[in-house]
Amino acid sequence: MRSTHIPELEAELHYFNEHRAELFGKSPGKFALIKGESLIGIFETEAAAIRHGYETLGNVPFLVQQVTEADIPLVFTSFNLGV
């Protein structure tokens, strides 16, 4: 599971991680829209998944996650030292 703990998306993250292999086998690189323990749909773009989430679910927490074989670590470097 991810190192960042987001209580509002705990069920969605659990569902995604439990079904990652199955999703990757069917839809690698696409974007999954998940609410609770339900897969709402698979979309070609992140924007399409987010748009569909707001249109069908409203302004509530939901997860849009790219379907990858493993989490891709993101590393950000700041050159602003505040000195």
Summary of the structure (lengths in Angstrom):
residues: 83
radius of gyration: 14.5
end to end distance: 35.7
largest distance: 49.6
contacts: 182
relative contact order: 0.20
helix: 39%
strand: 18%
